[in-house]
Amino acid sequence: MLVLIVGGGKTGSHLAGLLLAGGHKAVVIDHRPEVFELLRKELPSEAVVSGDGADPKVLISAGIKKADVVAAVTSDDEDNLVVSTMARFEFGVRRVIARVNNPKNAWLFTRDMGVDVALNQADLMAKLIVEEMSIGDMMTLLKLRRGQYSLVEEKVDPKSAAVGKAVRDLDLPCDCVLAAIIRKGDLIIPRDDTVLQPIDEVLAIVRADQQAELNKLLSRP
């Protein structure tokens, strides 16, 4: 997989390093001489391109025609939108990710502008804080289908209503499936007759707006 990254700051350089370490191909574009020199010290020479990522010629030289993913992560929202639009509509890149620096500009980062995933750091942080405040000890492991569903993990509190009940008797949210139970280090695939025990670690797939309901079932009253 080839990922073309426009913006060689901390986010871009770190992303490139992770991708290269994972066996993927990554190329970082940045027009600032001082940033380019730092990138050359941190990354292989073939993974760094000097130039303006909003220039089609620079994108072509960096290999955008072969890119599977373009990530526009500069500190300028206008540049990120320009890169995203060109990547999708001029070069037909299948997956486009863009960084949103100013939350007030988030409404612009849509599929109509070529953006598949908009990374709004301020919004993500706010949602994370609200989520942690509202669902206690439940841990979100993975977001699915653009955040509509989540893979979550939570321990069964010894005094919760779920202790001693079989899975078929649990009052689970309508859009929730128990995926696994970890009990004393052993993985258990839940069956209808599986009985929950105190301190079981439950892995569940649940719709985002029903996480609090699941948390209430598994936690202390």
C-alpha positions as CSV (number, residue, x, y, z in Angstrom):
1,M,0.0,0.0,0.0
2,L,1.3,3.4,-0.9
3,V,0.3,6.4,1.3
4,L,1.1,9.9,0.1
5,I,1.4,12.4,3.0
6,V,1.2,16.1,2.3
7,G,2.6,18.0,5.3
8,G,5.9,16.9,6.9
9,G,5.3,18.3,10.4
10,K,5.1,16.2,13.5
11,T,1.9,14.5,12.4
12,G,3.1,13.7,8.9
13,S,6.6,12.5,9.9
14,H,5.2,10.3,12.7
15,L,2.6,8.8,10.4
16,A,5.2,8.1,7.7
17,G,7.5,6.4,10.3
18,L,4.7,4.2,11.5
19,L,3.7,3.2,8.0
20,L,7.3,2.4,6.9
21,A,7.8,0.4,10.1
22,G,4.7,-1.6,9.3
23,G,6.0,-2.6,5.9
24,H,4.0,0.0,3.8
25,K,5.2,2.5,1.4
26,A,5.0,6.2,2.4
27,V,6.1,9.4,0.7
28,V,6.0,12.8,2.5
29,I,5.8,16.1,0.7
30,D,6.8,19.4,2.3
31,H,7.9,22.7,0.8
32,R,9.7,24.1,3.9
33,P,13.5,23.7,3.6
34,E,14.1,23.3,7.3
35,V,11.3,20.6,7.6
36,F,12.6,18.9,4.5
37,E,16.1,18.6,6.0
38,L,14.7,17.1,9.2
39,L,12.6,14.6,7.2
40,R,15.7,13.5,5.3
41,K,17.4,12.7,8.6
42,E,14.4,10.7,9.9
43,L,13.2,8.9,6.8
44,P,14.7,7.1,3.7
45,S,15.5,9.5,0.9
46,E,12.9,7.9,-1.4
47,A,10.2,8.7,1.2
48,V,10.7,12.5,1.1
49,V,9.8,15.0,-1.7
50,S,10.5,18.7,-1.5
51,G,7.8,20.9,-3.0
52,D,4.3,22.3,-2.7
53,G,1.8,19.5,-2.1
54,A,-0.9,21.7,-3.7
55,D,1.0,21.6,-7.0
56,P,-0.2,18.8,-9.3
57,K,3.3,18.4,-10.8
58,V,4.7,17.8,-7.3
59,L,2.0,15.3,-6.5
60,I,2.7,13.4,-9.8
61,S,6.4,13.4,-9.1
62,A,5.7,12.0,-5.6
63,G,3.7,9.1,-7.1
64,I,0.1,10.2,-6.6
65,K,-1.1,8.2,-9.6
66,K,-0.1,5.0,-7.8
67,A,-1.2,6.1,-4.3
68,D,-3.8,4.1,-2.4
69,V,-4.3,6.8,0.2
70,V,-3.6,10.5,0.4
71,A,-3.4,12.1,3.8
72,A,-3.4,15.9,3.8
73,V,-2.1,16.9,7.2
74,T,-0.6,20.4,6.8
75,S,-1.4,23.1,9.4
76,D,-3.4,25.0,6.7
77,D,-7.0,24.0,6.2
78,E,-7.2,25.6,2.8
79,D,-4.2,23.6,1.6
80,N,-5.6,20.4,3.0
81,L,-8.9,21.0,1.1
82,V,-7.1,21.8,-2.2
83,V,-5.0,18.6,-1.9
84,S,-8.0,16.5,-1.0
85,T,-10.0,17.8,-4.0
86,M,-7.2,17.2,-6.5
87,A,-6.5,13.8,-5.1
88,R,-10.0,12.6,-5.5
89,F,-11.3,14.3,-8.6
90,E,-8.2,14.8,-10.6
91,F,-6.2,11.7,-9.7
92,G,-8.9,9.3,-8.6
93,V,-7.3,8.3,-5.3
94,R,-9.5,5.8,-3.6
95,R,-9.1,7.0,0.0
96,V,-8.5,10.6,1.1
97,I,-7.9,11.7,4.7
98,A,-7.6,15.4,5.7
99,R,-6.7,17.1,8.9
100,V,-9.0,19.9,10.2
101,N,-7.0,22.5,12.1
102,N,-9.8,25.0,12.8
103,P,-13.0,23.3,14.1
104,K,-15.0,26.1,12.4
105,N,-13.9,24.8,9.1
106,A,-15.0,21.2,9.7
107,W,-18.2,21.6,7.7
108,L,-16.1,22.1,4.5
109,F,-14.4,18.7,4.8
110,T,-17.0,16.5,3.1
111,R,-17.2,13.9,0.3
112,D,-18.2,16.7,-2.0
113,M,-14.7,18.2,-1.4
114,G,-13.1,14.8,-1.9
115,V,-12.6,14.0,1.8
116,D,-13.5,10.5,3.1
117,V,-12.3,11.0,6.6
118,A,-11.8,14.4,8.3
119,L,-9.6,14.3,11.4
120,N,-10.9,17.1,13.6
121,Q,-8.5,16.9,16.6
122,A,-10.4,19.4,18.8
123,D,-13.7,17.7,18.1
124,L,-12.2,14.2,18.7
125,M,-10.8,15.4,22.1
126,A,-14.1,16.9,23.1
127,K,-16.1,13.8,22.2
128,L,-13.5,11.6,24.0
129,I,-13.9,13.6,27.2
130,V,-17.7,13.5,27.0
131,E,-17.6,9.8,26.3
132,E,-15.3,9.0,29.3
133,M,-17.5,11.1,31.6
134,S,-20.7,9.4,30.4
135,I,-19.8,5.7,30.3
136,G,-17.5,5.3,33.2
137,D,-15.1,2.4,33.0
138,M,-16.2,1.3,29.5
139,M,-13.3,1.4,27.1
140,T,-13.9,2.0,23.4
141,L,-11.4,-0.2,21.4
142,L,-12.5,0.5,17.9
143,K,-15.0,2.7,16.0
144,L,-16.9,1.0,13.2
145,R,-18.9,2.4,10.2
146,R,-17.9,6.1,10.8
147,G,-18.6,5.9,14.5
148,Q,-22.1,4.4,14.3
149,Y,-20.9,1.3,16.2
150,S,-18.1,0.6,18.6
151,L,-16.2,-2.4,19.9
152,V,-16.1,-1.8,23.6
153,E,-14.6,-3.6,26.6
154,E,-15.9,-3.5,30.2
155,K,-15.6,-5.5,33.3
156,V,-18.7,-7.0,35.0
157,D,-19.0,-5.3,38.4
158,P,-19.6,-7.9,41.2
159,K,-22.8,-6.0,42.2
160,S,-24.2,-5.4,38.7
161,A,-27.6,-6.8,37.6
162,A,-25.8,-9.0,35.0
163,V,-23.9,-11.2,37.5
164,G,-25.3,-14.8,37.6
165,K,-27.5,-14.3,34.5
166,A,-27.2,-16.3,31.3
167,V,-26.6,-14.3,28.1
168,R,-30.2,-15.1,26.9
169,D,-31.6,-13.5,30.0
170,L,-29.7,-10.2,29.8
171,D,-31.6,-7.1,28.9
172,L,-29.1,-6.1,26.2
173,P,-29.6,-3.0,24.1
174,C,-31.4,-3.9,20.8
175,D,-28.3,-3.1,18.7
176,C,-25.7,-4.9,20.8
177,V,-23.9,-8.2,20.4
178,L,-21.6,-9.8,22.9
179,A,-18.5,-10.8,20.9
180,A,-16.3,-12.5,23.6
181,I,-15.8,-12.9,27.4
182,I,-12.4,-13.0,28.9
183,R,-12.4,-14.9,32.2
184,K,-9.2,-15.3,34.2
185,G,-7.2,-15.1,31.1
186,D,-9.3,-17.5,29.1
187,L,-11.3,-16.5,26.0
188,I,-15.0,-17.6,26.1
189,I,-17.3,-17.4,23.1
190,P,-20.7,-16.3,24.5
191,R,-23.6,-18.8,24.1
192,D,-27.2,-18.4,25.1
193,D,-26.5,-20.4,28.3
194,T,-23.2,-18.7,29.2
195,V,-23.5,-17.2,32.7
196,L,-21.7,-13.9,33.5
197,Q,-19.5,-13.9,36.5
198,P,-18.0,-11.0,38.5
199,I,-14.9,-9.4,36.9
200,D,-15.6,-11.0,33.6
201,E,-14.2,-8.8,30.8
202,V,-16.9,-8.4,28.2
203,L,-16.2,-7.4,24.6
204,A,-19.3,-6.2,22.8
205,I,-20.2,-4.5,19.6
206,V,-22.8,-1.8,20.3
207,R,-24.4,1.2,18.6
208,A,-22.8,4.4,19.8
209,D,-26.0,5.8,21.3
210,Q,-26.6,2.6,23.3
211,Q,-23.2,2.4,25.1
212,A,-24.5,4.1,28.2
213,E,-27.3,1.5,28.4
214,L,-24.8,-1.4,28.2
215,N,-22.6,0.3,30.8
216,K,-25.6,0.5,33.1
217,L,-26.3,-3.2,32.7
218,L,-22.7,-4.2,33.5
219,S,-21.8,-1.7,36.2
220,R,-22.7,-1.2,39.8
221,P,-26.3,0.1,40.3
